[in-house]
Amino acid sequence: NQSRVNRVIPNMEASLKMNDWLQVINRAGLDYYLDRRIENYPVLASGDKNGGYLAEETISEFQINNDLMLKADYNKLKDITLSGVLGYNYNTRSAENIGANVRSFILPNAPFNLGNSAQDQRSAFNSQSKIVVNGAYLQGNIGYKDFLFLDLTGRYERYSTVKNGFFYPSASLAYIFKTANSGKENDILSFGKMRFSFRSEEHTSELQSRQYLVCRILLE
């Protein structure tokens, strides 16, 4: 039995700087693999394949992914920092599985040959699939005096295999104790951080939505 896999994963990135705080970025990538498998059991092998068994199968998958983004990093406001990403994602995945197998060899010592069996001992199979995903996403970050931070994200996706689109929002608010009270000494607490976060998820396989509310406190 043997399996031979060939895989190619090229990618590229290009960027254009519009000014000192705004740039356009495009990232593209491909992923292609080909897996050829041969399974052979000679006559008198153990189990249900003692009459001889030969199977050949070819599995291939091709994926294209592209992200076009507008990225901003603005730090010209007093005490406030702003950054964000606005993007569009395109992803397509296609797969193919094709092969055949034969049982009960006519000539026990013949070379590999899918015709070395009676007609009723042969079977062939093939399957194809393709999924296209279009998505738009937004990420925004606001900081105030290096102690208060607000992060907002959102992503909308449409699948070629599902009728409705899905939206994934999230938000988090972080407060850093030490920086906020930098003028006061504290012998007990040298650093503290509190974060509240919320996110919503959609599961395409289950067609369900779930929401999560999390609070984390870090003290040092």
KEDREN-385590 format. One record per residue (C-alpha): x, y, z; chain; residue in one letter. Coordinates in Angstrom, 1 decimal, always signed. Last residue first. Layout:
! residues N
        x        y        z   mol   type
        X        Y        Z     A      a
...
This chain:
! residues 220
        x        y        z   mol   type
     +0.0    +41.5    +40.4     A      e
     -3.7    +41.4    +39.7     A      l
     -5.5    +40.2    +36.5     A      l
     -9.3    +40.4    +36.4     A      i
    -11.3    +38.7    +33.6     A      r
    -15.0    +39.1    +32.8     A      c
    -16.7    +37.2    +30.0     A      v
    -20.1    +37.4    +28.2     A      l
    -20.6    +34.8    +25.5     A      y
    -23.4    +34.6    +23.0     A      q
    -24.3    +31.6    +20.8     A      r
    -26.1    +31.3    +17.5     A      s
    -27.3    +28.0    +15.9     A      q
    -27.5    +26.7    +12.4     A      l
    -25.7    +23.5    +13.5     A      e
    -23.2    +23.1    +10.7     A      s
    -23.1    +26.9    +10.0     A      t
    -22.3    +27.8    +13.7     A      h
    -22.9    +31.4    +14.5     A      e
    -20.9    +33.1    +17.2     A      e
    -21.5    +36.2    +19.4     A      s
    -18.9    +37.9    +21.5     A      r
    -18.8    +39.9    +24.7     A      f
    -15.8    +41.1    +26.7     A      s
    -15.1    +42.7    +30.0     A      f
    -11.4    +43.2    +31.0     A      r
     -9.9    +44.3    +34.3     A      m
     -6.1    +44.8    +34.7     A      k
     -4.1    +45.4    +37.8     A      g
     -0.4    +46.1    +38.5     A      f
     +1.7    +46.9    +41.6     A      s
     -1.0    +46.1    +44.2     A      l
     +0.0    +45.9    +47.9     A      i
     +2.6    +48.7    +48.2     A      d
     +0.4    +51.1    +46.2     A      n
     +1.9    +54.4    +45.1     A      e
     -0.3    +57.0    +43.6     A      k
     +0.5    +59.2    +40.6     A      g
     +0.2    +56.3    +38.1     A      s
     -3.4    +55.7    +39.1     A      n
     -4.7    +54.9    +35.6     A      a
     -1.5    +53.3    +34.6     A      t
     -1.5    +50.9    +37.5     A      k
     -5.2    +50.0    +37.3     A      f
     -5.5    +49.0    +33.6     A      i
     -9.1    +49.0    +32.3     A      y
    -10.1    +46.9    +29.4     A      a
    -13.4    +47.0    +27.4     A      l
    -14.2    +44.2    +24.9     A      s
    -16.6    +43.9    +22.0     A      a
    -17.6    +41.2    +19.6     A      s
    -19.8    +40.7    +16.6     A      p
    -20.1    +37.7    +14.4     A      y
    -22.7    +38.0    +11.6     A      f
    -23.9    +35.1     +9.5     A      f
    -25.5    +35.0     +6.1     A      g
    -28.6    +33.1     +5.1     A      n
    -29.1    +30.5     +2.4     A      k
    -26.2    +28.1     +3.2     A      v
    -24.0    +26.2     +0.8     A      t
    -22.6    +29.3     -1.0     A      s
    -21.7    +30.7     +2.3     A      y
    -22.2    +34.4     +3.3     A      r
    -20.1    +35.9     +6.0     A      e
    -20.3    +39.1     +8.1     A      y
    -17.6    +40.0    +10.6     A      r
    -17.6    +42.5    +13.5     A      g
    -15.0    +43.7    +15.9     A      t
    -14.8    +46.4    +18.6     A      l
    -12.0    +47.0    +21.1     A      d
    -12.1    +49.6    +23.8     A      l
     -9.1    +50.4    +25.9     A      f
     -8.6    +52.5    +29.0     A      l
     -5.2    +52.8    +30.7     A      f
     -2.9    +54.1    +28.0     A      d
     -4.3    +57.7    +28.2     A      k
     -7.4    +56.6    +26.3     A      y
     -7.2    +53.8    +23.7     A      g
     -9.7    +53.1    +20.9     A      i
     -9.5    +50.0    +18.7     A      n
    -11.6    +49.1    +15.7     A      g
    -11.9    +45.9    +13.7     A      q
    -14.2    +45.5    +10.7     A      l
    -15.0    +42.4     +8.6     A      y
    -16.6    +41.5     +5.3     A      a
    -16.9    +37.9     +4.1     A      g
    -17.6    +36.0     +1.0     A      n
    -17.3    +32.2     +1.2     A      v
    -17.5    +29.8     -1.7     A      v
    -17.8    +26.0     -1.2     A      i
    -17.2    +23.4     -3.8     A      k
    -17.7    +19.6     -3.7     A      s
    -17.0    +16.6     -6.0     A      q
    -17.5    +12.9     -5.6     A      s
    -16.3     +9.8     -7.5     A      n
    -16.7     +6.1     -7.1     A      f
    -16.0     +2.9     -9.1     A      a
    -16.9     -0.7     -8.4     A      s
    -15.6     -4.0     -9.8     A      r
    -16.5     -7.5     -8.6     A      q
    -19.6     -7.8    -10.9     A      d
    -17.5     -7.3    -14.0     A      q
    -15.2    -10.2    -13.1     A      a
    -11.6     -9.3    -12.1     A      s
     -8.3     -8.2    -13.4     A      n
     -9.5     -5.1    -15.1     A      g
     -8.2     -2.8    -12.3     A      l
     -4.7     -4.0    -13.1     A      n
     -1.7     -4.2    -10.9     A      f
     +0.5     -6.9    -12.3     A      p
     -0.9    -10.4    -12.7     A      a
     +0.0    -13.1    -10.1     A      n
     -3.5    -14.2     -9.1     A      p
     -5.1    -14.0    -12.6     A      l
     -8.9    -13.7    -12.2     A      i
     -8.5    -11.5     -9.1     A      f
    -11.4    -11.6     -6.6     A      s
    -12.0     -8.0     -5.8     A      r
    -11.7     -4.7     -7.7     A      v
    -11.6     -1.0     -6.6     A      n
    -12.1     +2.4     -8.2     A      a
    -11.3     +6.0     -7.7     A      g
    -12.2     +9.7     -7.7     A      i
    -12.3    +12.2     -4.9     A      n
    -12.6    +15.9     -5.8     A      e
    -12.4    +19.1     -3.7     A      a
    -13.1    +22.7     -4.2     A      s
    -12.5    +25.5     -1.7     A      r
    -13.2    +29.2     -2.4     A      t
    -12.4    +32.1     +0.0     A      n
    -12.9    +35.8     -0.5     A      y
    -12.3    +38.2     +2.3     A      n
    -13.1    +41.9     +2.5     A      y
    -11.5    +44.3     +5.0     A      g
    -11.8    +47.3     +7.3     A      l
     -9.0    +47.5     +9.9     A      v
     -8.7    +49.9    +12.8     A      g
     -6.6    +52.1    +15.0     A      s
     -7.2    +55.1    +17.2     A      l
     -5.2    +56.5    +20.0     A      t
     -6.5    +59.2    +22.4     A      i
     -4.6    +61.2    +25.0     A      d
     -4.2    +64.2    +22.6     A      k
     -5.1    +63.2    +19.0     A      l
     -2.5    +62.6    +16.4     A      k
     -2.1    +58.8    +16.9     A      n
     -4.0    +57.3    +13.9     A      y
     -3.3    +53.8    +12.8     A      d
     -5.5    +52.8     +9.9     A      a
     -5.6    +49.6     +7.7     A      k
     -7.8    +49.2     +4.6     A      l
     -7.8    +45.5     +3.8     A      m
     -8.2    +43.2     +0.8     A      l
     -7.9    +39.5     +1.9     A      d
     -7.8    +36.7     -0.7     A      n
     -8.0    +32.9     -0.2     A      n
     -8.0    +30.3     -3.0     A      i
     -8.3    +26.6     -2.2     A      q
     -7.8    +23.5     -4.4     A      f
     -8.3    +19.9     -3.2     A      e
     -7.4    +16.6     -4.8     A      s
     -7.9    +13.0     -3.8     A      i
     -7.0    +10.2     -6.2     A      t
     -7.9     +6.6     -5.3     A      e
     -6.8     +3.2     -6.6     A      e
     -8.0     -0.1     -5.0     A      a
     -6.9     -3.7     -5.5     A      l
     -8.1     -6.7     -3.7     A      y
     -7.3    -10.4     -4.0     A      g
     -9.4    -13.4     -3.2     A      g
     -8.4    -13.2     +0.5     A      n
     -9.9     -9.8     +0.8     A      k
    -12.6    -10.6     +3.4     A      d
     -9.9    -11.3     +6.1     A      g
     -6.4    -12.5     +5.5     A      s
     -4.6    -12.4     +2.1     A      a
     -4.8    -15.6     +0.0     A      l
     -4.7    -13.6     -3.2     A      v
     -2.7    -10.4     -2.9     A      p
     -3.9     -7.3     -1.1     A      y
     -3.3     -3.9     -2.8     A      n
     -4.1     -0.4     -1.8     A      e
     -3.0     +2.5     -4.0     A      i
     -3.4     +6.2     -3.0     A      r
     -2.7     +9.4     -5.0     A      r
     -3.0    +12.6     -3.0     A      d
     -3.0    +15.9     -4.8     A      l
     -2.7    +19.2     -3.0     A      y
     -3.3    +22.8     -3.8     A      y
     -3.3    +25.8     -1.5     A      d
     -3.3    +29.3     -2.9     A      l
     -2.8    +32.6     -1.2     A      g
     -3.5    +36.3     -1.5     A      a
     -2.9    +39.2     +0.8     A      r
     -3.9    +42.8     -0.2     A      n
     -3.0    +45.8     +2.0     A      i
     -4.1    +49.4     +1.7     A      v
     -2.5    +52.0     +4.0     A      q
     -3.5    +54.8     +6.3     A      l
     -1.6    +56.6     +9.1     A      w
     +1.4    +58.3     +7.4     A      d
     -0.3    +58.6     +4.0     A      n
     -1.8    +56.3     +1.4     A      m
     +0.7    +53.5     +1.9     A      k
     +0.2    +50.8     -0.7     A      l
     +0.7    +47.2     +0.2     A      s
     +1.2    +43.9     -1.6     A      a
     +1.3    +40.4     -0.2     A      e
     +1.9    +37.0     -1.8     A      m
     +1.2    +33.3     -1.3     A      n
     +2.2    +29.9     -2.7     A      p
     +1.2    +26.6     -1.1     A      i
     +1.9    +23.6     -3.4     A      v
     +1.3    +20.0     -2.3     A      r
     +2.1    +16.6     -3.8     A      n
     +1.1    +13.5     -1.8     A      v
     +1.9     +9.9     -2.7     A      r
     +0.2     +7.1     -0.8     A      s
     +1.3     +3.5     -0.8     A      q
     +0.0     +0.0     +0.0     A      n
